[in-house]
Amino acid sequence: MQSAKTLCLSLSATFLLAACASGGPADVNKPLSPRLGKAVTEQSLVAWNIDVRTTDGLGLPTGSGSVAAGKLVYEAQCIACHGVDAKGGSMFGTMVGGIGSFKTNARVLTVGSMYPYAPVLFDYVRRSMPLTAPQSLTNEETYAVSAYLLYLNGLVPANAVMNRDTLTAVRMPNRDGFMVDSRPDTQAVRCTSNCPPISGQR
């Protein structure tokens, strides 16, 4: 009568021989086929294509949102981190005030003081907020929160309604506070074959 240990060794050897004979996982002669998935369609890219050209609002979606609606969305989704009236909360500092401070040594980074174009605000909120569930806000909610934050910064009236036309038309205080980066490396043209040597290299 075989011992349990002898039986286990015998069975292991049998399975190993069977695997080798059948060209199992260890078969190095079998060509590997890549799992490339399926082609991406233009329709499937729509949900990912949320880029907004902030200088003129190209890419802003349809929809609209009022200051009043934005206050409700803000109180439900944003106040925990940004505080009452966006004046600073548990996670982040103020998002209001500081307009004109970029010309001083005590800059205050807010929506009103920093952004050169209002569509930047929509683009950032839609991509990143709320922190616990980014990209969960609807276009209407995002327009509304944008309207509310612009109102808190004194840039639109209390009855303002933001959409792709009205948001783009908002003149931000710091629009002319930026300069074009004219360094040569910022003007590089993408090259993938037969590329000229990088300047300064042989």
Secondary structure, 3 states (H helix, E strand, C coil): CCCHHHHHHHHHHHHHHHHHHCCCCCCCCCCCCCCCCCCCCHHHHCCCCCCCECCCCECCCCCCEEHHHHHHHHHHHCHHHHCHHHCCCCCCCCCCCCCCHHHCCCCCCCHHHHCCCCHHHHHHHHHHCCCCCCCCCCHHHHHHHHHHHHHHCCCCCCCCEECHHHHHHCCCCCCCCCCCCCCHHHHCCCCCCCCCCCCCCC
